[in-house]
Amino acid sequence: MDTILPSEVKDRLGRGEPLTIVDVREDEEVAAGMIAGARHIPLGELPERHGEIPRTGDIILVCRSGARSSRALGYLASLGYEGLKNMSGGMLEWEN
């Protein structure tokens, strides 16, 4: 599975690279804050809403610690999505 460090995501965003960031946490978790520009699609809604995610380019999946986003990555990969990366450590590491 492809992973990316939060510091790499920050660097790439800082350089203005086009990234699709998908936050799969629940509403109450996202209320505490999320990465600017990220799309919020809770993991449980992914089967109905995956069409909102572009199939081209780099797609970074994010959750609290990296576990749910790993499951989201596996699901999207099974649908043929490419360019998927799981942000290791999730928002816990992003905030550090």
Backbone as CSV, one residue per row, in Angstrom:
resi,resn,N_x,N_y,N_z,CA_x,CA_y,CA_z,C_x,C_y,C_z
1,MET,0.845,-1.178,0.000,0.000,0.000,0.000,0.890,1.241,0.000
2,ASP,0.521,2.208,-0.796,1.271,3.450,-0.852,0.868,4.354,0.308
3,THR,1.868,4.861,0.997,1.622,5.798,2.084,2.371,7.086,1.802
4,ILE,1.951,8.131,2.481,2.618,9.417,2.385,2.614,10.033,3.775
5,LEU,3.697,10.665,4.135,3.807,11.310,5.440,3.065,12.641,5.436
6,PRO,2.507,13.040,6.579,1.858,14.345,6.658,2.782,15.484,6.224
7,SER,4.061,15.387,6.571,5.008,16.440,6.182,5.132,16.535,4.664
8,GLU,5.065,15.393,3.971,5.120,15.406,2.507,3.870,16.058,1.917
9,VAL,2.714,15.768,2.525,1.470,16.385,2.061,1.551,17.899,2.247
10,LYS,2.032,18.343,3.406,2.175,19.780,3.671,3.108,20.430,2.660
11,ASP,4.234,19.765,2.379,5.191,20.301,1.408,4.562,20.420,0.026
12,ARG,3.867,19.382,-0.391,3.261,19.388,-1.726,2.164,20.440,-1.828
13,LEU,1.374,20.588,-0.782,0.350,21.634,-0.779,1.003,23.013,-0.820
14,GLY,2.090,23.162,-0.081,2.809,24.429,-0.053,3.387,24.812,-1.404
15,ARG,3.728,23.812,-2.205,4.231,24.055,-3.564,3.100,24.242,-4.568
16,GLY,1.860,24.106,-4.087,0.712,24.289,-4.975,0.425,23.102,-5.883
17,GLU,0.947,21.931,-5.533,0.685,20.748,-6.345,-0.785,20.363,-6.256
18,PRO,-1.347,19.927,-7.370,-2.759,19.515,-7.336,-2.917,18.165,-6.636
19,LEU,-3.620,18.171,-5.525,-3.883,16.949,-4.765,-5.371,16.895,-4.466
20,THR,-5.924,15.706,-4.505,-7.280,15.501,-4.012,-7.131,14.850,-2.645
21,ILE,-7.580,15.533,-1.617,-7.500,15.001,-0.259,-8.911,14.627,0.165
22,VAL,-9.075,13.368,0.570,-10.383,12.865,0.988,-10.292,12.473,2.456
23,ASP,-11.067,13.146,3.274,-11.114,12.909,4.716,-12.285,11.969,4.999
24,VAL,-11.989,10.767,5.488,-13.033,9.752,5.690,-13.507,9.664,7.143
25,ARG,-13.166,10.660,7.960,-13.610,10.664,9.357,-15.095,11.006,9.440
26,GLU,-15.650,10.809,10.619,-17.055,11.115,10.875,-17.243,12.618,11.078
27,ASP,-18.488,13.066,10.960,-18.808,14.493,11.059,-18.254,15.134,12.325
28,GLU,-18.442,14.468,13.470,-18.006,15.068,14.733,-16.483,15.199,14.803
29,GLU,-15.747,14.321,14.138,-14.290,14.427,14.112,-13.856,15.603,13.233
30,VAL,-14.515,15.753,12.109,-14.178,16.814,11.162,-14.520,18.184,11.738
31,ALA,-15.511,18.229,12.614,-15.900,19.502,13.228,-14.738,20.132,13.990
32,ALA,-13.810,19.308,14.459,-12.647,19.814,15.187,-11.588,20.379,14.247
33,GLY,-11.751,20.167,12.951,-10.815,20.704,11.971,-10.398,19.667,10.955
34,MET,-10.116,20.158,9.752,-9.629,19.274,8.699,-8.674,20.047,7.797
35,ILE,-8.011,19.344,6.924,-7.053,19.959,6.008,-7.808,20.862,5.040
36,ALA,-7.324,22.087,4.879,-7.973,23.041,3.978,-8.084,22.455,2.572
37,GLY,-9.278,22.514,2.022,-9.506,22.034,0.667,-9.856,20.561,0.566
38,ALA,-9.811,19.845,1.689,-10.128,18.413,1.662,-11.618,18.207,1.423
39,ARG,-11.941,17.076,0.810,-13.336,16.665,0.638,-13.684,15.758,1.804
40,HIS,-14.830,15.978,2.403,-15.252,15.141,3.514,-16.250,14.109,3.015
41,ILE,-15.819,12.849,3.015,-16.696,11.732,2.665,-16.470,10.655,3.728
42,PRO,-17.354,10.561,4.735,-17.163,9.538,5.767,-17.033,8.145,5.147
43,LEU,-16.224,7.314,5.767,-15.961,5.975,5.242,-17.245,5.221,4.926
44,GLY,-18.236,5.299,5.796,-19.490,4.586,5.580,-20.279,5.076,4.376
45,GLU,-19.996,6.290,3.905,-20.692,6.847,2.748,-19.918,6.666,1.448
46,LEU,-18.723,6.115,1.538,-17.865,5.977,0.365,-18.504,5.159,-0.761
47,PRO,-19.201,4.054,-0.466,-19.820,3.300,-1.574,-20.814,4.126,-2.390
48,GLU,-21.539,5.026,-1.746,-22.512,5.850,-2.467,-21.894,7.107,-3.063
49,ARG,-20.766,7.566,-2.509,-20.237,8.878,-2.891,-18.886,8.846,-3.593
50,HIS,-18.347,7.662,-3.864,-17.018,7.601,-4.470,-16.951,8.326,-5.811
51,GLY,-18.096,8.484,-6.480,-18.133,9.193,-7.749,-17.751,10.664,-7.625
52,GLU,-17.716,11.198,-6.408,-17.313,12.583,-6.172,-15.795,12.752,-6.220
53,ILE,-15.083,11.636,-6.256,-13.621,11.663,-6.246,-13.127,11.488,-7.676
54,PRO,-12.280,12.407,-8.160,-11.764,12.250,-9.525,-10.912,10.986,-9.635
55,ARG,-10.908,10.392,-10.802,-10.156,9.150,-11.014,-8.731,9.408,-11.483
56,THR,-8.375,10.654,-11.693,-7.023,10.970,-12.146,-6.324,11.822,-11.100
57,GLY,-5.020,11.814,-11.144,-4.229,12.615,-10.209,-3.969,11.896,-8.910
58,ASP,-3.291,12.599,-8.018,-2.941,12.035,-6.715,-4.099,12.215,-5.745
59,ILE,-4.477,11.121,-5.113,-5.581,11.111,-4.151,-5.012,10.697,-2.797
60,ILE,-5.106,11.593,-1.821,-4.602,11.341,-0.476,-5.797,11.063,0.427
61,LEU,-5.781,9.911,1.087,-6.855,9.525,1.998,-6.413,9.765,3.433
62,VAL,-7.320,10.363,4.217,-6.985,10.809,5.569,-8.072,10.385,6.545
63,CYS,-7.647,9.958,7.746,-8.579,9.740,8.857,-7.871,10.198,10.129
64,ARG,-8.294,9.710,11.260,-7.685,10.137,12.525,-6.273,9.582,12.672
65,SER,-6.109,8.262,12.430,-4.800,7.641,12.669,-4.221,6.912,11.463
66,GLY,-5.019,6.689,10.441,-4.537,5.987,9.252,-5.221,4.658,8.989
67,ALA,-5.984,4.136,9.937,-6.622,2.825,9.774,-7.821,2.884,8.825
68,ARG,-8.738,3.807,9.059,-9.921,3.901,8.183,-9.536,4.338,6.781
69,SER,-8.576,5.240,6.687,-8.157,5.681,5.360,-7.477,4.543,4.602
70,SER,-6.847,3.630,5.312,-6.277,2.439,4.682,-7.379,1.565,4.088
71,ARG,-8.470,1.401,4.818,-9.616,0.635,4.292,-10.223,1.346,3.092
72,ALA,-10.310,2.671,3.159,-10.845,3.450,2.038,-9.965,3.277,0.805
73,LEU,-8.650,3.269,1.007,-7.728,3.074,-0.102,-7.969,1.717,-0.765
74,GLY,-8.095,0.668,0.041,-8.345,-0.659,-0.506,-9.639,-0.711,-1.293
75,TYR,-10.673,-0.070,-0.785,-11.959,-0.063,-1.464,-11.861,0.666,-2.798
76,LEU,-11.277,1.861,-2.787,-11.165,2.630,-4.023,-10.264,1.929,-5.041
77,ALA,-9.199,1.290,-4.565,-8.333,0.533,-5.474,-9.109,-0.599,-6.140
78,SER,-10.009,-1.242,-5.392,-10.807,-2.329,-5.965,-11.755,-1.831,-7.053
79,LEU,-12.050,-0.528,-7.032,-12.903,0.076,-8.053,-12.104,0.610,-9.238
80,GLY,-10.786,0.458,-9.180,-9.940,0.883,-10.284,-9.312,2.255,-10.145
81,TYR,-9.473,2.897,-8.987,-8.827,4.190,-8.772,-7.316,3.993,-8.722
82,GLU,-6.595,4.963,-9.244,-5.139,4.940,-9.206,-4.644,6.206,-8.534
83,GLY,-3.364,6.263,-8.225,-2.793,7.445,-7.592,-3.188,7.602,-6.139
84,LEU,-3.587,6.507,-5.503,-4.049,6.538,-4.113,-2.887,6.475,-3.136
85,LYS,-2.962,7.291,-2.085,-1.977,7.240,-1.005,-2.702,7.427,0.325
86,ASN,-2.273,6.665,1.312,-2.810,6.775,2.663,-1.869,7.664,3.476
87,MET,-2.410,8.718,4.099,-1.566,9.583,4.920,-1.294,8.884,6.252
88,SER,-0.057,8.441,6.410,0.307,7.684,7.605,0.206,8.552,8.850
89,GLY,-0.354,7.971,9.895,-0.517,8.690,11.150,-1.735,9.584,11.197
90,GLY,-2.377,9.796,10.045,-3.615,10.563,9.974,-3.511,11.965,10.552
91,MET,-4.659,12.458,10.989,-4.729,13.820,11.524,-3.970,13.957,12.848
92,LEU,-3.783,12.844,13.550,-2.984,12.915,14.779,-1.575,13.384,14.465
93,GLU,-0.984,12.843,13.398,0.366,13.250,12.994,0.354,14.611,12.301
94,TRP,-0.706,14.902,11.542,-0.806,16.187,10.847,-0.709,17.334,11.842
95,GLU,-1.359,17.165,12.995,-1.424,18.233,13.994,-0.117,18.383,14.776
96,ASN,0.745,17.390,14.719,2.028,17.460,15.460,3.070,18.249,14.700
